[in-house]
Amino acid sequence: MTQINGPTTLYKYRRFDELDLRLITHSEIWFSCAKPFNDPFDTSLSYNYDDHDGKMGGEWTRWADKQINSHLSPQEREKIRLERLSLLKNPKYLEKMRNEVIEYNYNKFGICPLARRPDNLLLWAHYSEKHTGFCVGISTSKLDEWMNEQTKENVQLDRLKVKYRKQAPNYNFFEVTMRNDIKHIASLISTKFKDWSYEEEWRLVLWERVDEAKSIGYDAITIMLKLESYF
């Protein structure tokens, strides 16, 4: 689990409906698939496929051959590898592959967004039913304790601070796949465009699971607020 310094309390803006109220009644937070998020580019994990028809593409087909076709004869493996290499030169196939990778990654993690401040009017408007909902404070120290306990049960969680940039991180699909590099995924899902910087977001990431609730314990809930608490 990644633990980093940050605010002592993080906040969740919610509506008064049955699902959201479970944060109060059952101390539950929800880890959602990122696909329906407001930002259409959020966590789409779009890679570049540079050199797909050159050295990089050739190395990747040899790597894929070892991973997938080791049970076949050398002749069969080479035939399939050359067919795959030929497909990489087809723009339609490359686009199909890109979309499949994005969809696959959507199902690799669930996200629970949190905010640094409880008095952000735009967040009250966007996530608390046009200012009519509520905001709950969550202790980050208690949250980290809970996350450590989850790790003992083989549940992998991270707490990440969102970075706001003019451009999204740029990773070559073939390179990171051959390195079996998953660290770049944390970078991709914790980076958003600068337009969203007003949210001052932190993210809890639940790996290998999506659309799942987790109870963080009532002692992690520090306060419940309505907008009238500030204005």
N, CA and C of each residue as an Amber inpcrd file, in Angstrom:
protein
   693
   0.8350000  -1.1980000   0.0000000   0.0000000   0.0000000   0.0000000
   0.8650000   1.2410000   0.0000000   0.5020000   2.2070000  -0.8360000
   1.2260000   3.4660000  -0.8710000   0.6380000   4.4200000   0.1660000
   1.4740000   4.8480000   1.1190000   1.0620000   5.8340000   2.1070000
   1.8810000   7.0910000   1.8810000   1.2420000   8.2280000   1.7580000
   1.9420000   9.4780000   1.5230000   1.3790000  10.5310000   2.4550000
   2.1880000  11.5520000   2.6880000   1.7230000  12.6380000   3.5380000
   0.5710000  13.3620000   2.8740000  -0.2360000  14.0110000   3.6780000
  -1.3640000  14.7490000   3.1310000  -2.2150000  15.2950000   4.2550000
  -3.4160000  15.7530000   3.9420000  -4.3190000  16.2950000   4.9680000
  -4.6560000  15.2450000   6.0180000  -4.9140000  15.6940000   7.2230000
  -5.3090000  14.7650000   8.2860000  -6.7320000  14.2580000   8.0790000
  -7.5180000  15.0160000   7.3090000  -8.8920000  14.6170000   6.9960000
  -9.1360000  14.7960000   5.4990000  -9.7850000  13.8240000   4.8950000
 -10.2430000  13.9340000   3.5160000 -11.7630000  13.8630000   3.5130000
 -12.3860000  14.3970000   2.4640000 -13.8340000  14.5870000   2.4960000
 -14.5230000  13.9220000   1.3070000 -15.7110000  13.4270000   1.6070000
 -16.5450000  12.7970000   0.5950000 -17.8580000  13.5540000   0.4940000
 -18.1430000  14.1210000  -0.6660000 -19.3930000  14.8290000  -0.9290000
 -20.4250000  13.8210000  -1.4360000 -21.6160000  13.8050000  -0.8110000
 -22.6100000  12.8030000  -1.1490000 -24.0190000  13.3780000  -1.1950000
 -24.9360000  12.5410000  -1.7050000 -26.3580000  12.8930000  -1.7710000
 -27.1330000  12.1010000  -0.7170000 -28.3270000  12.5750000  -0.4050000
 -29.1760000  11.8460000   0.5290000 -29.9750000  10.7770000  -0.2180000
 -29.2790000   9.7420000  -0.6690000 -29.9870000   8.5940000  -1.2340000
 -29.4970000   7.3340000  -0.5230000 -30.1550000   6.2210000  -0.7830000
 -29.9050000   5.0000000  -0.0140000 -28.4580000   4.5450000  -0.0990000
 -27.8870000   4.5730000  -1.2980000 -26.5220000   4.0990000  -1.4700000
 -25.5210000   5.0110000  -0.7700000 -25.6520000   6.3160000  -0.9730000
 -24.6940000   7.2520000  -0.3900000 -24.7920000   7.3080000   1.1280000
 -26.0010000   7.1310000   1.6550000 -26.1690000   7.1660000   3.1110000
 -25.4850000   6.0110000   3.8200000 -25.1230000   4.9750000   3.0750000
 -24.4160000   3.8450000   3.6910000 -23.0260000   4.2570000   4.1950000
 -22.5250000   5.3770000   3.7020000 -21.2780000   5.9150000   4.2460000
 -21.4520000   6.2400000   5.7300000 -22.6420000   6.6880000   6.0950000
 -22.9310000   7.0330000   7.4870000 -23.4570000   5.8230000   8.2580000
 -24.3940000   5.0920000   7.6720000 -25.0480000   4.0010000   8.3980000
 -24.1860000   2.7440000   8.5110000 -23.2810000   2.5460000   7.5330000
 -22.4560000   1.3410000   7.5370000 -20.9590000   1.6530000   7.3830000
 -20.5860000   2.9100000   7.4230000 -19.2050000   3.3750000   7.2150000
 -18.6110000   2.8000000   5.9240000 -19.4610000   2.7420000   4.8780000
 -19.0360000   2.1460000   3.6190000 -18.5940000   3.1970000   2.6090000
 -17.4970000   2.9150000   1.9360000 -17.0960000   3.7070000   0.7820000
 -17.1950000   2.8160000  -0.4540000 -17.4450000   3.4460000  -1.5800000
 -17.7160000   2.7090000  -2.8130000 -16.5640000   2.9060000  -3.7950000
 -16.0560000   1.7980000  -4.3120000 -14.9760000   1.8310000  -5.2950000
 -15.5770000   1.5670000  -6.6750000 -15.6680000   2.6190000  -7.4560000
 -16.3690000   2.5570000  -8.7300000 -15.4100000   2.3220000  -9.8930000
 -15.9160000   1.6550000 -10.9130000 -15.2400000   1.6500000 -12.2020000
 -15.1780000   3.1020000 -12.6840000 -14.0590000   3.5020000 -13.2620000
 -13.8700000   4.9050000 -13.6420000 -14.5820000   5.2850000 -14.9410000
 -15.1150000   4.3290000 -15.6320000 -15.6920000   4.6100000 -16.9530000
 -16.7860000   5.6710000 -16.9290000 -17.6850000   5.6840000 -15.9260000
 -18.7520000   6.7040000 -15.9450000 -18.3700000   8.0320000 -15.3060000
 -17.1120000   8.2540000 -14.9520000 -16.7160000   9.4950000 -14.3050000
 -16.9970000  10.7000000 -15.2080000 -17.1190000  11.8880000 -14.5810000
 -17.4420000  13.1090000 -15.3200000 -16.4500000  13.4150000 -16.4310000
 -15.1680000  13.2050000 -16.1440000 -14.1180000  13.4810000 -17.1150000
 -13.9850000  12.2940000 -18.0600000 -14.2960000  12.4530000 -19.3650000
 -14.2400000  11.3180000 -20.2930000 -12.8320000  10.7820000 -20.5060000
 -11.8120000  11.5810000 -20.1580000 -10.4300000  11.1350000 -20.3250000
  -9.8540000  10.5420000 -19.0410000 -10.6440000  10.5660000 -17.9830000
 -10.1730000  10.1170000 -16.6860000  -9.8690000   8.6260000 -16.6970000
  -8.6180000   8.2840000 -16.3400000  -8.1760000   6.8950000 -16.2000000
  -8.4270000   6.0370000 -17.4320000  -8.4970000   6.6430000 -18.6120000
  -8.6990000   5.8350000 -19.8110000  -7.4430000   5.0450000 -20.1630000
  -6.3330000   5.3760000 -19.5090000  -5.0910000   4.6230000 -19.6730000
  -4.7230000   4.4500000 -21.1400000  -4.7770000   5.5310000 -21.8710000
  -4.4550000   5.4690000 -23.2870000  -2.9410000   5.5260000 -23.4800000
  -2.3960000   4.5260000 -24.1490000  -0.9670000   4.4400000 -24.3980000
  -0.6340000   4.9510000 -25.7950000   0.6480000   5.1820000 -26.0380000
   1.0730000   5.3670000 -27.4250000   1.5760000   4.0230000 -27.9490000
   1.4650000   3.8340000 -29.2370000   1.8680000   2.5910000 -29.8750000
   2.9660000   2.8650000 -30.8970000   3.8580000   3.7830000 -30.5200000
   4.9460000   4.1760000 -31.4160000   5.8110000   2.9770000 -31.7800000
   6.3040000   2.9830000 -33.0110000   7.1960000   1.9360000 -33.5280000
   6.5070000   0.5740000 -33.5650000   5.1700000   0.5890000 -33.7360000
   4.4420000  -0.6790000 -33.7850000   4.8360000  -1.5200000 -34.9970000
   5.2880000  -0.8550000 -36.0550000   5.6720000  -1.5910000 -37.2590000
   7.1890000  -1.6550000 -37.4230000   7.9140000  -1.4120000 -36.3270000
   9.3690000  -1.4420000 -36.3830000   9.9490000  -2.3730000 -35.3370000
  11.0910000  -1.9570000 -34.7690000  11.8060000  -2.8060000 -33.8120000
  10.9600000  -3.1180000 -32.5860000  10.2530000  -2.1030000 -32.0540000
   9.4710000  -2.2990000 -30.8410000   8.3550000  -3.3130000 -31.0650000
   7.6570000  -3.1810000 -32.1870000   6.5960000  -4.1340000 -32.4950000
   7.1240000  -5.5450000 -32.6500000   8.2980000  -5.6800000 -33.2900000
   8.9030000  -6.9980000 -33.4750000   9.2790000  -7.6340000 -32.1500000
   9.8870000  -6.8510000 -31.2480000  10.2540000  -7.3790000 -29.9350000
   9.0200000  -7.8060000 -29.1440000   7.9580000  -7.0020000 -29.2760000
   6.7380000  -7.3170000 -28.5300000   6.1010000  -8.6200000 -29.0220000
   6.0890000  -8.8520000 -30.3290000   5.5080000 -10.0980000 -30.8440000
   6.3020000 -11.3020000 -30.3660000   7.6310000 -11.1640000 -30.2580000
   8.4390000 -12.2730000 -29.7320000   8.1410000 -12.5050000 -28.2450000
   7.9600000 -11.4040000 -27.5050000   7.6050000 -11.5230000 -26.0840000
   6.2460000 -12.1930000 -25.9250000   5.2570000 -11.7250000 -26.7240000
   3.9080000 -12.2960000 -26.6480000   3.9170000 -13.7760000 -27.0130000
   4.7590000 -14.1360000 -27.9680000   4.8560000 -15.5310000 -28.3830000
   5.3010000 -16.4090000 -27.2160000   6.2790000 -15.9530000 -26.4440000
   6.7700000 -16.7270000 -25.2990000   5.6980000 -16.8500000 -24.2140000
   4.8910000 -15.7890000 -24.0600000   3.8810000 -15.7950000 -23.0130000
   2.6860000 -16.6850000 -23.3500000   2.3210000 -16.7170000 -24.6270000
   1.0530000 -17.3350000 -25.0220000   1.2260000 -18.6900000 -25.7030000
   2.2580000 -18.8240000 -26.5330000   2.3330000 -19.9710000 -27.4380000
   3.4660000 -20.9430000 -27.1210000   3.9180000 -20.9760000 -25.8780000
   5.0520000 -21.8290000 -25.5380000   4.7500000 -23.3220000 -25.7230000
   3.4720000 -23.6830000 -25.7480000   3.0860000 -25.0880000 -25.8840000
   3.0810000 -25.5580000 -27.3390000   3.2410000 -24.6250000 -28.2730000
   3.1860000 -24.9720000 -29.6880000   4.5790000 -25.2880000 -30.2240000
   4.6010000 -25.8770000 -31.4020000   5.8780000 -26.1760000 -32.0480000
   6.5200000 -24.8680000 -32.5170000   7.8530000 -24.8460000 -32.7010000
   8.5200000 -23.6210000 -33.1800000   7.9330000 -23.1030000 -34.4920000
   7.5720000 -24.0050000 -35.3970000   7.0150000 -23.5850000 -36.6830000
   5.6560000 -22.8880000 -36.5060000   4.8130000 -23.4830000 -35.6540000
   3.4910000 -22.8970000 -35.4030000   3.6270000 -21.5390000 -34.7140000
   4.5420000 -21.4620000 -33.7660000   4.7510000 -20.2060000 -33.0390000
   5.2160000 -19.0990000 -33.9630000   6.1210000 -19.4120000 -34.8470000
   6.6410000 -18.3850000 -35.7490000   5.5670000 -17.9170000 -36.7290000
   4.7320000 -18.8390000 -37.1750000   3.6400000 -18.4730000 -38.0810000
   2.6930000 -17.4880000 -37.4060000   2.3200000 -17.7980000 -36.1520000
   1.4120000 -16.9160000 -35.4200000   2.0690000 -15.5730000 -35.1380000
   3.3600000 -15.5930000 -34.8100000   4.0790000 -14.3370000 -34.5190000
   4.0970000 -13.4260000 -35.7420000   4.3600000 -13.9810000 -36.9060000
   4.4050000 -13.1840000 -38.1360000   3.0230000 -12.6420000 -38.4870000
   1.9880000 -13.4210000 -38.2170000   0.6210000 -12.9490000 -38.4570000
   0.2930000 -11.7720000 -37.5360000   0.7240000 -11.8780000 -36.2650000
   0.4900000 -10.7980000 -35.3040000   1.2680000  -9.5420000 -35.7180000
   2.4900000  -9.7380000 -36.1790000   3.3040000  -8.6070000 -36.6100000
   2.6740000  -7.9140000 -37.8120000   2.0970000  -8.6900000 -38.7020000
   1.4160000  -8.1190000 -39.8700000   0.1800000  -7.3290000 -39.4490000
  -0.5540000  -7.8390000 -38.4590000  -1.7470000  -7.1510000 -37.9810000
  -1.4090000  -5.7940000 -37.3650000  -0.2470000  -5.7030000 -36.7230000
   0.1480000  -4.4360000 -36.1030000   0.3220000  -3.3180000 -37.1210000
   0.4820000  -3.6780000 -38.3750000   0.6460000  -2.6790000 -39.4270000
  -0.6880000  -2.2000000 -39.9700000  -1.7600000  -2.7950000 -39.4790000
  -3.1110000  -2.4330000 -39.9210000  -3.6950000  -1.4100000 -38.9350000
  -3.9450000  -0.1680000 -39.3800000  -4.4520000   0.8760000 -38.4710000
  -5.7510000   0.4760000 -37.7640000  -6.6410000  -0.2260000 -38.4480000
  -7.9090000  -0.6270000 -37.8390000  -7.6730000  -1.6290000 -36.7100000
  -6.7480000  -2.5480000 -36.9240000  -6.4370000  -3.5210000 -35.8770000
  -5.8050000  -2.8310000 -34.6800000  -4.9290000  -1.8740000 -34.9530000
  -4.2580000  -1.1510000 -33.8750000  -5.2710000  -0.3660000 -33.0420000
  -6.2470000   0.2400000 -33.7140000  -7.2880000   0.9730000 -32.9940000
  -8.1530000   0.0180000 -32.1760000  -8.4700000  -1.1310000 -32.7280000
  -9.2390000  -2.1520000 -32.0060000  -8.4640000  -2.6090000 -30.7700000
  -7.1940000  -2.8100000 -30.9250000  -6.3420000  -3.2320000 -29.8260000
  -6.2950000  -2.1610000 -28.7440000  -6.1770000  -0.9030000 -29.1510000
  -6.1540000   0.2120000 -28.2050000  -7.4290000   0.2390000 -27.3660000
  -8.5770000   0.1130000 -28.0160000  -9.8620000   0.1480000 -27.3040000
 -10.0250000  -1.0410000 -26.3620000  -9.5580000  -2.2100000 -26.7840000
  -9.6470000  -3.3980000 -25.9270000  -8.7860000  -3.2520000 -24.6790000
  -7.6180000  -2.6450000 -24.8320000  -6.7360000  -2.4360000 -23.6840000
  -7.3790000  -1.4700000 -22.6960000  -7.9910000  -0.3980000 -23.2080000
  -8.6660000   0.5730000 -22.3390000  -9.7970000  -0.1040000 -21.5660000
 -10.6160000  -0.8800000 -22.2550000 -11.7220000  -1.5640000 -21.5950000
 -11.2170000  -2.5850000 -20.5730000 -10.1530000  -3.2790000 -20.9120000
  -9.5770000  -4.2620000 -19.9910000  -9.1120000  -3.5810000 -18.7080000
  -8.4400000  -2.4550000 -18.8380000  -7.9120000  -1.7600000 -17.6650000
  -9.0020000  -1.1520000 -16.8010000 -10.1240000  -0.7880000 -17.3870000
 -11.2300000  -0.2710000 -16.5880000 -11.6590000  -1.2700000 -15.5160000
 -11.4990000  -2.5420000 -15.8010000 -11.9250000  -3.5900000 -14.8720000
 -10.8120000  -4.0540000 -13.9450000  -9.6900000  -3.3230000 -13.9360000
  -8.5510000  -3.7120000 -13.1080000  -8.5060000  -2.9680000 -11.7780000
  -9.3190000  -1.9300000 -11.6320000  -9.2620000  -1.1590000 -10.3860000
 -10.5610000  -0.3970000 -10.1730000 -10.9040000  -0.2150000  -8.8890000
 -12.0090000   0.6570000  -8.5120000 -11.4570000   1.8880000  -7.8200000
 -12.1360000   3.0020000  -7.9740000 -11.6520000   4.2660000  -7.4200000
 -12.7050000   4.8890000  -6.5130000 -12.2620000   5.3830000  -5.3590000
 -13.0990000   6.1840000  -4.4700000 -12.4770000   7.5780000  -4.3970000
 -13.0690000   8.5790000  -5.0780000 -12.5140000   9.9310000  -5.0470000
 -12.8300000  10.6330000  -3.7280000 -11.8530000  11.3720000  -3.2170000
 -12.0170000  12.1790000  -2.0160000 -11.4740000  13.5740000  -2.2810000
 -11.8810000  14.5320000  -1.4680000 -11.4680000  15.9160000  -1.6620000
 -10.6890000  16.4170000  -0.4480000  -9.8480000  17.4140000  -0.6810000
  -9.0200000  17.9560000   0.4020000  -9.7950000  18.9080000   1.2920000
 -10.8420000  19.5500000   0.7440000 -11.5720000  20.5800000   1.4910000
 -13.0620000  20.2660000   1.5390000 -13.7340000  20.6670000   2.6370000
 -15.1710000  20.4320000   2.7490000 -16.0150000  21.6330000   2.3170000
 -15.3680000  22.7300000   1.9120000 -16.1100000  23.9720000   1.6450000
 -15.9920000  24.4260000   0.1990000 -15.8280000  23.4950000  -0.7300000
 -15.6980000  23.8210000  -2.1460000 -17.0870000  23.8470000  -2.7830000
 -17.5490000  25.0380000  -3.1360000 -18.9160000  25.1830000  -3.6490000
 -19.1560000  24.3910000  -4.9290000 -18.1470000  24.2940000  -5.7780000
 -18.3220000  23.5290000  -7.0100000 -18.5100000  22.0390000  -6.7100000
 -17.8030000  21.5300000  -5.7200000 -17.9810000  20.1250000  -5.3480000
 -19.3440000  19.8890000  -4.7080000 -19.7970000  20.8580000  -3.9170000
 -21.1600000  20.7560000  -3.3650000 -22.1810000  20.7060000  -4.5060000
 -21.9390000  21.4770000  -5.5560000 -22.8820000  21.5070000  -6.6830000
 -22.8300000  20.2160000  -7.4890000 -21.6300000  19.7170000  -7.7520000
 -21.4730000  18.5800000  -8.6630000 -21.7610000  17.2280000  -8.0170000
 -21.4320000  17.0830000  -6.7360000 -21.4800000  15.7580000  -6.1220000
 -22.4380000  15.6520000  -4.9470000 -23.0820000  16.7420000  -4.5660000
 -24.0230000  16.7050000  -3.4400000 -25.4050000  17.2000000  -3.8470000
 -25.8190000  16.7540000  -5.0270000 -27.1740000  17.0470000  -5.5090000
 -27.4780000  18.5430000  -5.4510000 -26.6080000  19.3200000  -6.1040000
 -26.7970000  20.7770000  -6.1970000 -26.9320000  21.4270000  -4.8190000
 -25.9670000  21.1280000  -3.9620000 -25.8420000  21.7380000  -2.6340000
 -26.8110000  21.1830000  -1.5880000 -27.5940000  20.1840000  -1.9180000
 -28.6040000  19.6960000  -0.9720000 -28.1490000  18.4720000  -0.1890000
 -26.9680000  17.9460000  -0.4930000 -26.5100000  16.7210000   0.1390000
 -25.7090000  16.9710000   1.3980000 -24.7060000  16.1430000   1.6130000
 -23.8940000  16.2470000   2.8250000 -22.4400000  15.9490000   2.4880000
 -21.5680000  16.2350000   3.4210000 -20.1400000  16.0060000   3.2540000
 -19.6160000  15.3170000   4.5140000 -18.8620000  14.2490000   4.3330000
 -18.3490000  13.4800000   5.4590000 -16.8250000  13.5790000   5.4980000
 -16.2940000  13.8480000   6.6890000 -14.8550000  13.8680000   6.8820000
 -14.3480000  12.4850000   7.2590000 -13.2260000  12.0870000   6.6730000
 -12.6370000  10.7710000   6.9330000 -11.1950000  10.9710000   7.3960000
 -10.8600000  10.4070000   8.5360000  -9.5160000  10.5130000   9.0920000
  -8.5270000   9.7370000   8.2280000  -7.4790000  10.3960000   7.7440000
  -6.5160000   9.6970000   6.8910000  -5.6740000   8.7070000   7.7040000
  -5.4080000   9.0030000   8.9720000  -4.6290000   8.0560000   9.7780000
  -5.4250000   6.7710000  10.0080000  -6.7160000   6.9110000  10.3120000
  -7.5610000   5.7290000  10.4790000  -7.7320000   4.9920000   9.1480000
  -7.8050000   5.7680000   8.0830000  -7.9310000   5.1800000   6.7510000
  -6.6980000   4.3420000   6.4250000  -5.5170000   4.8730000   6.7260000
  -4.2850000   4.1360000   6.4580000  -4.1900000   2.8810000   7.3210000
  -4.6500000   2.9730000   8.5730000  -4.6600000   1.7880000   9.4380000
  -5.5600000   0.7070000   8.8310000  -6.7240000   1.1300000   8.3740000
  -7.6590000   0.1850000   7.7610000  -7.0570000  -0.4310000   6.4960000
  -6.3780000   0.3840000   5.6980000  -5.7730000  -0.1200000   4.4630000
  -4.6780000  -1.1420000   4.7670000  -3.9090000  -0.9000000   5.8180000
  -2.8810000  -1.8610000   6.2110000  -3.4910000  -3.1940000   6.6380000
  -4.6130000  -3.1280000   7.3430000  -5.3050000  -4.3530000   7.7390000
  -5.8200000  -5.1020000   6.5100000  -6.3070000  -4.3700000   5.5280000
  -6.7820000  -4.9940000   4.2990000  -5.6520000  -5.7060000   3.5570000
  -4.4560000  -5.1120000   3.6120000  -3.2990000  -5.7170000   2.9540000
  -3.0080000  -7.0980000   3.5260000  -3.1980000  -7.2560000   4.8290000
  -2.9730000  -8.5540000   5.4760000  -3.9320000  -9.6100000   4.9430000
  -5.0520000  -9.1540000   4.3870000  -6.0440000 -10.0810000   3.8190000
  -5.9160000 -10.1430000   2.2960000  -4.7580000  -9.7010000   1.7980000
  -4.4500000  -9.7440000   0.3570000  -5.3590000  -8.8450000  -0.4710000
  -5.8430000  -7.7710000   0.1480000  -6.5970000  -6.7500000  -0.5800000
  -5.6490000  -5.5730000  -0.8050000  -5.3670000  -5.2830000  -2.0670000
  -4.3880000  -4.2600000  -2.3990000  -5.0710000  -2.9040000  -2.6010000
  -4.6460000  -1.9190000  -1.8000000  -5.2070000  -0.5710000  -1.8640000
  -4.0810000   0.4520000  -1.9150000  -4.3760000   1.6000000  -2.5100000
  -3.4420000   2.7230000  -2.5190000  -4.1980000   4.0110000  -2.2520000
  -3.5110000   4.9600000  -1.6140000  -4.0390000   6.3220000  -1.4550000
  -3.1330000   7.2470000  -2.2550000  -3.6830000   7.8700000  -3.2800000
  -2.8900000   8.6460000  -4.2290000  -3.3750000  10.0910000  -4.3090000
  -2.4520000  11.0120000  -4.3640000  -2.7860000  12.4110000  -4.5930000
  -2.8370000  12.6590000  -6.0910000  -3.9150000  13.2600000  -6.5600000
  -4.0610000  13.5240000  -7.9830000  -3.1720000  14.7020000  -8.3800000
  -2.4580000  14.5140000  -9.4730000  -1.6270000  15.5780000 -10.0450000
  -2.3570000  16.1500000 -11.2480000  -2.2690000  17.4640000 -11.4200000
  -2.9560000  18.1340000 -12.5240000  -1.9210000  18.6570000 -13.5110000
  -2.0560000  18.2370000 -14.7630000  -1.0550000  18.5360000 -15.7880000
  -1.7260000  19.0330000 -17.0650000  -0.9270000  19.6970000 -17.8840000
  -1.4150000  20.1240000 -19.2000000  -1.5450000  18.9390000 -20.1440000
  -0.6980000  17.9350000 -19.9380000  -0.7330000  16.7470000 -20.7850000
  -0.7600000  15.4970000 -19.9180000  -1.3850000  14.4600000 -20.4440000
  -1.4380000  13.1850000 -19.7320000  -0.0880000  12.4790000 -19.8450000
   0.2360000  11.6060000 -18.8940000   1.4680000  10.8070000 -19.0160000
   1.4630000  10.0160000 -20.3140000   2.6440000   9.8070000 -20.8710000
   2.7650000   9.1560000 -22.1720000   3.6400000   7.9120000 -22.0400000
   3.0260000   6.7400000 -22.1560000   3.7620000   5.4870000 -22.0320000
   3.5790000   4.6560000 -23.2930000   4.6630000   4.0070000 -23.6930000
   4.5990000   3.1180000 -24.8390000   4.0620000   1.7560000 -24.3980000
   2.9870000   1.3330000 -25.0160000   2.3150000   0.0960000 -24.6340000
   3.2490000  -1.1100000 -24.7060000   4.0000000  -1.2280000 -25.7730000
   4.8590000  -2.3950000 -25.9610000   5.9530000  -2.4410000 -24.8960000
   6.5200000  -1.2810000 -24.6030000   7.6220000  -1.2190000 -23.6360000
   7.1630000  -1.6050000 -22.2310000   6.0710000  -0.9890000 -21.7570000
   5.6430000  -1.2750000 -20.3810000   5.0960000  -2.6910000 -20.2490000
   4.5180000  -3.2220000 -21.3200000   4.0070000  -4.5950000 -21.2720000
   5.1510000  -5.5920000 -21.1530000   6.1850000  -5.4050000 -21.9420000
   7.3180000  -6.3350000 -21.8980000   8.0710000  -6.2530000 -20.5760000
   8.0640000  -5.0740000 -19.9360000   8.7270000  -4.9240000 -18.6410000
   7.8410000  -5.4000000 -17.5010000   6.5950000  -5.7300000 -17.8250000
   5.6060000  -6.0740000 -16.7990000   5.5390000  -4.9670000 -15.7500000
   5.5490000  -3.7350000 -16.2310000   5.6050000  -2.5530000 -15.3780000
   4.1920000  -2.0850000 -15.0560000   3.7840000  -2.2490000 -13.7820000
   2.4470000  -1.8000000 -13.3950000   2.4850000  -0.4750000 -12.6540000
   3.7020000   0.0000000 -12.3000000   3.7950000   1.2640000 -11.5750000
   3.2450000   2.4180000 -12.4060000   3.3830000   2.3180000 -13.7220000
   2.9100000   3.4070000 -14.5750000   1.3920000   3.5700000 -14.4820000
   0.6700000   2.4990000 -14.1280000  -0.7860000   2.5940000 -14.0380000
  -1.1830000   3.5500000 -12.9240000  -0.4750000   3.4840000 -11.7820000
  -0.7600000   4.4190000 -10.6920000  -0.5510000   5.8520000 -11.1480000
   0.4760000   6.0810000 -11.9600000   0.7250000   7.4200000 -12.4920000
  -0.4090000   7.8660000 -13.4130000  -0.8740000   6.9550000 -14.2590000
  -1.9410000   7.2940000 -15.1980000  -3.2540000   7.6100000 -14.4870000
  -3.5930000   6.8290000 -13.4660000  -4.8970000   7.0310000 -12.8360000
  -4.8720000   8.1200000 -11.7700000  -3.6910000   8.6550000 -11.4700000
  -3.6240000   9.7630000 -10.5080000  -3.2180000  11.0700000 -11.1810000
  -3.3870000  11.1440000 -12.5010000  -3.0940000  12.3730000 -13.2480000
  -4.3370000  12.8060000 -14.0100000  -4.7090000  14.0740000 -13.8620000
  -5.8430000  14.6280000 -14.5930000  -5.4190000  15.9420000 -15.2350000
  -6.2170000  16.3970000 -16.1950000  -5.9210000  17.6680000 -16.8470000
  -6.1460000  18.8340000 -15.8840000  -5.4090000  19.9230000 -16.1080000
  -5.4170000  21.0720000 -15.1990000  -6.8110000  21.6610000 -15.0000000
  -7.7010000  21.4750000 -15.9670000  -9.0560000  22.0190000 -15.8550000
  -9.7730000  21.5300000 -14.5970000  -9.3570000  20.3700000 -14.0670000
 -10.0190000  19.7720000 -12.9150000  -9.3070000  20.0670000 -11.6030000
  -8.3350000  20.9570000 -11.6300000  -7.5050000  21.1830000 -10.4400000
  -8.3050000  21.7450000  -9.2620000  -9.4490000  22.3790000  -9.5340000
 -10.2600000  22.9350000  -8.4480000 -10.7530000  21.8410000  -7.4920000
 -10.7600000  20.5950000  -7.9530000 -11.2650000  19.5110000  -7.1100000
 -10.2830000  19.1250000  -5.9950000  -8.9930000  19.4100000  -6.1840000
  -7.9730000  19.0570000  -5.1810000  -8.1920000  17.6150000  -4.6860000
  -8.2010000  16.7200000  -5.6160000  -8.6430000  15.3450000  -5.3540000
  -7.5300000  14.4290000  -4.8480000  -7.9300000  13.5200000  -3.9740000
  -7.1430000  12.3560000  -3.5950000  -7.9520000  11.1260000  -3.9960000
  -7.2680000  10.0160000  -4.2300000  -7.9640000   8.8270000  -4.6760000
  -7.5660000   7.6030000  -3.8690000  -8.5820000   6.8380000  -3.4770000
  -8.3360000   5.5100000  -2.9520000  -8.5360000   4.5400000  -4.1110000
  -7.5590000   3.6830000  -4.3130000  -7.6010000   2.7460000  -5.4350000
  -7.6500000   1.3220000  -4.9030000  -8.6440000   0.5820000  -5.3430000
  -8.8060000  -0.8290000  -4.9960000  -8.4210000  -1.6420000  -6.2270000
  -7.3240000  -2.3730000  -6.1270000  -6.8010000  -3.0950000  -7.2880000
  -7.4990000  -4.4280000  -7.4970000  -7.7050000  -4.7360000  -8.7780000
  -8.2810000  -6.0190000  -9.2090000  -9.7580000  -6.1790000  -8.8570000
 -10.4240000  -5.0920000  -8.4480000 -11.8510000  -5.1560000  -8.1390000
 -12.5070000  -3.8440000  -8.5410000 -13.7550000  -3.9190000  -8.9700000
 -14.4980000  -2.7110000  -9.3170000 -15.9200000  -2.8140000  -8.7810000
 -16.5470000  -1.6420000  -8.6070000 -17.9370000  -1.5630000  -8.1630000
 -18.1630000  -2.4200000  -6.9160000 -17.4140000  -2.0850000  -5.8880000
 -17.4620000  -2.8480000  -4.6380000 -17.4290000  -1.8860000  -3.4520000
 -18.2050000  -2.2050000  -2.4210000 -18.2230000  -1.4040000  -1.1950000
 -17.2840000  -2.0140000  -0.1660000 -16.6630000  -1.1290000   0.6360000
 -15.8040000  -1.5600000   1.7260000 -16.1300000  -0.7290000   2.9570000
 -16.2590000  -1.3950000   4.1080000 -16.5120000  -0.6790000   5.3590000
 -15.1820000  -0.2920000   5.9900000 -14.9750000   1.0130000   6.2030000
 -13.7030000   1.4950000   6.7440000 -13.7260000   1.6230000   8.2650000
 -14.8840000   1.3600000   8.8870000 -14.9980000   1.4570000  10.3460000
 -15.5060000   2.8250000  10.7800000 -16.3850000   2.8210000  11.7620000
 -17.0180000   4.0830000  12.1820000 -16.0220000   5.0660000  12.7830000
 -14.9120000   4.5560000  13.3450000 -13.9540000   5.4730000  13.9590000
 -13.2030000   6.2980000  12.9230000 -13.3120000   5.9280000  11.6390000
 -12.6690000   6.7150000  10.5830000 -13.5000000   7.9290000  10.1880000
 -14.7880000   7.9130000  10.5170000 -15.6650000   9.0330000  10.1770000
 -15.5290000  10.1070000  11.2530000 -15.0630000  11.2800000  10.8770000
 -14.7810000  12.3170000  11.8680000 -15.8940000  13.3480000  11.9980000
 -16.6300000  13.5990000  10.9130000 -17.6310000  14.6650000  10.9580000
 -18.5810000  14.5220000   9.7760000 -19.8220000  14.9790000   9.9550000
 -20.7840000  15.0730000   8.8620000 -21.2350000  16.5080000   8.7780000
 -21.2420000  17.0600000   7.5790000 -21.5460000  18.4660000   7.4030000
 -22.6100000  18.6750000   6.3290000 -23.3690000  19.7600000   6.4990000
 -24.2150000  20.2540000   5.4350000 -23.6770000  21.6190000   5.0260000
 -24.0920000  22.0870000   3.8700000 -23.5480000  23.3360000   3.3460000
 -23.7490000  24.4920000   4.3210000 -24.8400000  24.4600000   5.0710000
 -25.1280000  25.5420000   6.0150000 -24.0560000  25.6640000   7.0860000
 -23.2240000  24.6460000   7.2320000 -22.1660000  24.6980000   8.2360000
 -21.1240000  25.7720000   7.9130000 -21.1100000  26.1790000   6.6390000
 -20.0700000  27.1160000   6.2040000 -20.6050000  28.4960000   5.7900000
 -21.8810000  28.5330000   5.4080000 -22.3880000  29.7950000   4.8490000
 -23.7020000  30.1840000   5.5480000
